Amino acid sequence: MLLLSASRIHTLDRRQPFTDALLISEGKILDWGDPERLRRDYPRARSEHLEKAVILPGLTDAHLHLRHYALSLQKVACETPTLAACLERIRQRAARTPPGTWILGHGWNQNLWPDLPAGGWPDADMLEAAAEGRPAYLTAKSLHAGWANRAALRAAGITASTPEPQGGRIGRDSRGQPDGILFEAAMGLMEAALPAPTSEDIVRAVQEAQTRLWALGLTGLHDFDRRESFIALQTLHQRGDLRLRVLKNLPVEMLDEVLAVGLRSGFGDDVLRIGGIKAFADGALGPRTAAMFAPYEGEAENRGLALLDAEEIYEFGRKAVRGGLALTIHAIGDRANHEVLEAYQRLRTLEREAVPPLSTRGPLRHRIEHVQVLHPADVSRLGELGVVASMQPIHALSDMETADRYWGERARLSYAWRTQVEAGARLAFGSDAPVESPNPFWGLHAALTRRRPDGYPEDGWYPAERLTLWEALHAYTTGPAWAAGMEDRLGQLRPGFLADLIVLEQDPFALPPDALRGLHPRRVMVGGEWVWAA
């Protein structure tokens, strides 16, 4: 039994936002309040006072690709200010890579490279020269495009005669030859040729990533990777080594198998539990494959890639809902979000009319992942339908110029967190790592300022969409807890709740918003045990 006190404890409970001490027993908060009273009532408790420290609930990343993130820590970091800098990193890796061995990288964003023409793309020959003949494949920051060199294209068997895969596109030059850029489902052609990590490789990578995530202040995450990630998480959990709380979402391609074994949203325990069924309604802004009602600015024929419409979502959605499974659907463009909302409206009717009820906890916790731009007619619908707005504030800083360039006036309703709060939607914030850094303090800074680290734009990009710190913290705590069906025991520091918390040296409520990016935890506790210290 531990009596923990500090200079300030933020509970995030609206009725009692501060307390002086927490009494922790068997992984939960047993009591709170005045330290002297707690010492009298619990004389056998061990006391620990954290001088000049501030305690907050542990933070949760509500959208993270755990296997991809863990393995990306071993890849070439391609988020560089120029194309030349990216290619130089590949040359440096090639110099210490045996011939014939793959070079893998992640993070490039052609929209931000000034040494490419506007709207242009890198190509296979550039990467071939940098990799000096070794097969090289680099995933884009968005994870919706890939860049391969000639050796990699040969290894994957991608030629001029390779047909376009459904839901994807192979970039081609004027002669019809593959140019090295693969969009959406076409990336699968390359991924099938990559050297596959073993199950134990993934387990080790995830365990190492867990420590990195603790160091950022994260005590939980919602994972959107596939079967291999789920296997690694189960392995770590069985070994007693999983000390992050994980909501595991499962791909729609596995829906029949999931239903066959009777898995339902919420099945599991407080460490690892089932979330929803994940599907993709469209692509992304970076490669301009997000599905839009109107064409992209300057691209009269391009409305993106619509991967699902409302009818298709409803068809698999009603199977999932009848089996007690929520849906969690990726939608970025205004058309994609509209199609998802149309399907959710029909599914809500199905849920209301079902006898007996499909869920003992009320409506299923359906989500939209990203919600990056909405049509004005759809702004209020997430709140009305009780759909979680799973959003990533740091995306706005990376995407603002691209959104302005290709969405024009439509960008007013992009990354619109304030609009969603006022429309009654519940926010759950994440990072989409490895698309962005999983550092939640960078996300908090983005949510409060809508300014890049360099201070641009001075007043913030569409500043009316900024949030308060209180609102943004709830989007990293109580919002993800509600989305996971754990709102009765996670996301706040009060009696009956899990003892997941972080210790800071500075109070974020006493700092200017720009200082939030520099915050780092001093210690991290999960389930009443210290798991990390600086």
N, C-alpha and C positions, 0 to 999 in steps of 0.2 A: 504494500500500500504506500503510495507516494503522495505527499502534500507538496504541490508545486505552486510557487508564487513568483511574481515578477513585478517590474515597475508598472507594467500595464498589460492587461489581458483583454483582448477584443474577442468577445464571444460570437459576434454576428447574430445574436438573438435580438430582435427588434425590441422586445420587452425589457431586456436587461443587457445592454450592449457591452458593459464592462463588468469584470469581477476582479477580486484581489487575489484569489487562490483557487486551485482546482484540487480536489481529492480524487486520486486515480487508483482504481483497484480492478484487477482482472481484465485489463484492456479497455475499461470504460471509465467515464467520469461518474463517480458515485455521488459527489456533493460539490458545492462551490460556496464562495462567500468570504467572510472575514477569517483570516488565517488563525487568529487566536481562538475563535470559536471552533474552528475545525481541529485545532490541536487538542482542545478540551474534549471534543466529541470522539476523536480518533487518536487516543494517546499512543498507539503503537505504530502510527504512520511515520515513515521516514520523511523528513522535511528537506526540501531543496529550493533555495531562493536564488533566482537569476537576477543579479544586481544589474541595473541599467539595461534591462532587456525587455522586449515586447513580444508577446505571444499572440499568434493568430491561428485559426483553424488551418489544418493542412489543405493545400490547394490541389485541385484535380484538373487535369488536361482532358477535356471532353471530346477531343478528336485527335488521335495520334495513331500512326502506323508503326506498331512496336517492332515488328521484325524488320521492316524497311529502315526504321530509325537506328536500330541496334547495328545492323549490317552497314549502314551508311557511315558509321563512325570509322570504318575501315577503308572507305573509298576516298578518291581524290575529291577535295572540296572545290566545286566548280562555280560557286557563287562569287564571281569576280567582277570588278568594275569594267573590264574590257574583254573582248574575245581574245586578244593577244595574251592577256594574263592567264586566261583559262588554258590556252594551248601551251603556254610555258609550264604550267603545273603538270600537264600531261607529259611534256618532254622530260621533266625532272623525275616523274614516276617511271617513265620508260627506261631512264638511265640505270635504274636499280631493279628492273623487272626482267627476268630471263626471257629470251625469245620464245614466242609461242604462247606465253602466259597472258591471260586477259588483263586489261587495265579497265577498271570500273570507276565511274565517278558519278556525282550527283550535284545538282543545284544551279545549273546554268539557266539564264533568262535572257534570251536574245533581244527582248524589248529594251533592255537597259544597256546594251553594248553600243557605244557611240561609233566604234570602228566597223559596224555593219550598217548598210543602208536601211533607212526606215522601212519596216515591214519585211526585212530580209531575214535569211536564215543562214547559219553555218552549214558546211557541207562535209561529205565523207572524205574528200581529198585533203582538206585542212587537217582533219583528225588523223588521217593516214600518215601524213608527214610528221606530225607531232609524236605519234606513237611508234614511229620507226618500224612499221610493219607488224607490230603486235596487234591482235584484235582489241579494239577499244569500244566501249559503249557507255554513254553518259546519259543519265536520266535528267530531264528538265526539272526545274524547281517545282513546277506544278504537278509533276508525276503523270502528266497527260501527254508527254512527247518524249522521244528518245533520239539520241544522236549517235550514229554508228559510223565507223570507218569502213573502208573497202574490205579489210580482212574480216571484220565482224559480219558484214553483209554476206561474204562468201561462206563463213562458218554457219550462218543461219539459213543459207540457201535462198536468199532473197535476190531475185533477178528481175529483169525487165518483164518476164512472163509470169511473175508471181501475181495472182489475183488479189484484189483488194479484200481484206477480211471484213466481215459484217461488223459495223460499228467502228471501223478504223480506216486509215488511209496511209498509203506509202508515198512519201514525197518523191517526186520524179523530176528529172531535168528535161530539157527541151527535146531530147532524143528518147524519152520514155524510160531511161535508166534510173534505178533508185539513187536518190541524191544523198541518202544518209539520215534523213529525218523521218521518223515513224510516229504516227499520230494514233492515240487512243488504242483500240484493240490491235492495231498493227504492231504495237510494242510486244505483244505476246509472241510474235514470230521470232523476235530476237531473244526474248527471255527463255524460250524453249531451248536455245542453243548455249545459254550461259552455264558455266560450271556451277552445279548446285551445291550449296553448303549442306553438310550432314545435319541430322537432327541435333546432335550434340554441339555442333558449331553454333547453331541458332540458340540453344540453351545457354551456352557460355556468353554469346553476344548479348542476349537479353539480360542476363544477370549483371554483366558489366554496365549495360545501359541503365539498369535500375539504380545503381549507385550515382550515375550522372544525374538522373532525374531527381533523386533525393536532394542532391547538392543544389538544385534549382528551387527547391521548396515544394516539390510535388510529392504527395502521398497517395495519389490515385490517378488512374487514367482510364479512358474508354478506347479500346483497341479496335481498329478497323482493318487489320490484316487478316490473312486467311488461315487455312487449316494448320500450316506449319507453325504459325504463331500460337495458335490454341494448344497445340501439342507441347510446345516449349513451356507455355504458362502452366499447363497441368503438371508437367514434369517438375518444374520448380516448386509448385505448390505441394506436390506429394513429398518432395524432399524437405519441405519446411523452409525453403529459401525464397519464396515469393512474399515480399513484404511491402508491395504496393497493392492497393485495392483496384482490381481490374474488372471493368464491365466489358465482356467479350461479345462483340457483334459478329454475326455469321453471314457469309455471302448468299445471295439469293439463289445461286447455282446449287447450293446444298439444301434448299428448302425442303424438298421431298424427303431427304435423309433425316433432316432435323425433325420433321413432323413424324416420320416413321418411328423414331425412338422416343417421341413424346416430350422433347425439350420445350420449355416454355420460357418466356421472358421472366427473369427474376430467379430462375433455378440456379442453385449453387449456394455459396455461403458469403460471409462478409468480406472475403478476400478475392474470390473469383466467382463470377456469376454471369449468366446469359443475359445479353441485351436484346437487340432487335435484329431483323433481317435487313441486310444492307444491299442496296441496288444503286445503279447509276442512271440518272435521267438525262445527263448530257456530259459534255467535256469540261473545259476550263477556259478562263479568259486569256491566259498566256499564249497558248497556241490558237486562240480564237475559234475554239470548238464548243464553247458554251452556247446552248440553244436559245436564240433570240426571236422575238416576234418580228422585228425589223432588222434589216441588214446592218452589219458592222459599218461604222463610218469609213468611207473610202473603199469599201469592198461590197459593191452592189449585189453580188451574187452570193455572198456569204452570210448565212443566218446560223452558223454553227452546226453541231451534230446533235440531233434529237434522238437519244438512245431508247427512250420509253415515252409512250403517251399515257394519258389518264386511263384508258381502257386496259392497256397492258398491265399497268400498276395495279388496277383493281382486280384483275384476274388472278395474279399471284397473291395480292394483298388479302383477298377474302379467304384464301386457303390459310395464310399465315394467321390472320386474326381469329379464325375459327379454332385454330390450334393454340391460341393464347400467346401469339408472337406479335410484338410491335414491329413496325417498319421504321427504318432509318435510311432516308434516300438522299443521295448526293444530287443537288440541284443548284446551279450557279446562274444561268441565264434566266431572263424574265419568263420566257416561254416554258422552260423546264420547271421552274417553280410553280407556274400556273397549272401545268399538267399534274404535278404532285398534289397540289391543293385540291384540284378537282377530284382526284382519286380518294384523298383523305376524307373529303366531305361525304362521299358515298360510303366509305368504310365506317365513318362515325354513325351513319344511319343504320348500318348493319349491326354495329355494336349495341346501339340503343334498343333495337328491336329483338335482339337475341334472347331466347328463353331456354335454359337458364342463362344468366349473365356470363359473358366470355371471360371476365376477369373479376376477381374478388376485391381488387383495389380500385375499382372504377374504370374509366376509360384507359385504354392502353396508351403507353407513353410514346406515341409516334413522334418522329423527329424529321426535320430537314437539315441536312448537312451543308453548311456554307451560306445559303440564302443570300447570295452576293448581290443580286439585283432583282427587284420586284417591279411588276407593272403596277401603276397607281391603284388599279381596281383590286389588287390582291394584298395591299399593305396590311389590312386589319384581319386577314383570314387566319393567320397562325394563332393569334390570340383567341379568336372566336372558336376555333376548332380544338383548342388545347394542344397545339403542336409545338414541340420544343424547337426554338431557333438555335441550332447548334452552329455557332459562328466563331470566327478566328480574327480577333481585332488586328493582329499583326499583319494580316493580309492587306489591309487597307494601306499600310505604309509602303508595301512593296508594289501594290497594284494601282495606286492613285493616278499616275500619269498614263498608264496603259488604259485604264478605265475611261479617263477623259478623252483619250485619243480615239478609242474604238467604240465607246458607248455614248459619247457626247453628253447631251442633256439628260440622258437616262441615268447617268452616274449619280444624279441627285438622290436617287433611291437605292444606291449601292452601299453595302456595309453599313446599313442604317440602323444602328443599335438603339438609339434614342427613339426613333420612330417605332421600333418593335416593342420597346418597354412601354411606351405610351399607348400602344394598341393592345396591351395586355398579354403579350407573348412572354414566355419564360426563357431567359437566355441561359445557355450553357457554353462557356468559352473554352477554346482549345487552341492548338497551334497548327495542326495538320503536319506535324513533324514526320519525316524530315523535310517537308516542303518549306517550313519555317523553323526557327529555333523554338524548342519547347520551353524556353525561359518564360514563366508566367509573369514576371515583373516587366519584361518587354511588352507583353500583351496588355498589362495594366496601363503602362505608359501610353500605348497606342490608343486604348479605350478612352483615356482622359484627355489626350492632347490632339489626336489625329495629325500629329506632326512626326516627320522622320527624325532620327537622332541628330541630323545636322540642323534641325530647327525649321525645316521647310514643310509646308508653308507656315508663315509666321502666325497666322490666326487659326491654323488647322484646316484640313481639307473638309469642306462642308462641316464647319464647326458646330452647327446646330445638332449634330448627331453625337457629340461627346457625351460621356457618362460621368457621374460622380464616382469617387473611389468606393463608396459604400455599394453602389450598384454594380460596379465592375467586380469587386471582391465576391459579391453574391453569385455572379456569373461563373466564378471559379470554385465555388463551394456549394451553396445550397441549390443552385441550378443543376449542376451535374448530379448531385445527390437525388434530386427529384426525378431527373431523367432515368436514373438507375433504380428507382423505387426504394431508395434508402433515406428518404427525407426525415424519417423518424429516428435516425441514429447517426447521420453523417452530415458534415458541412457546417456545424456549429459546435461551440464548446459549452455544453450545459449538461446537467445530470441526465444519465441514461444514454448519452451519446458516446461514440467510440473516441478514444483518446488519441486522435491524430492531430498533430499540431506542429508548427514551426516557430522557431525562436529567431527574432531579428534584433540587431543592435540599435536600430532606429525605428521610430514609429512612422509608418507610411502616411498616417493621417496628419502628421505634423510636418510633412515634407512638401515642397513644391512638386507638381506633377512630373517635371522633367527629371527629378532626382530618383524617380521610381526605378528607372532602368538600371541603376547602379546598386540596388539592394541585393543582398545575398544572405541566405539563412546562416545562423550560427550553429544551430542544432535542429534536428528533425526527429520527431517521435511518431511512431505508428503503433497503434494498439497498446499504448502505455509503455512502450520500450523505445529507448533511444536507438535509432538505426544509423544515424549519420551525425558527425560533428566536423566543423571546419578545422 
